Amino acid sequence: MGIKTKKIMEELVKLNKYSYT
């Protein structure tokens, strides 16, 4: 687990927020 994984997780969270909105 590194910085790349953290970035991907953040991107997924953003996508989820946009999907629910």
C-alpha positions, 0 to 999 in steps of 0.5 A: 500500500502506497501513495498510489493506493491512497490516491485511487481511494480518494478518487473512488470516494469522489466518484461515489459522492457524485453518484449519490448526489 
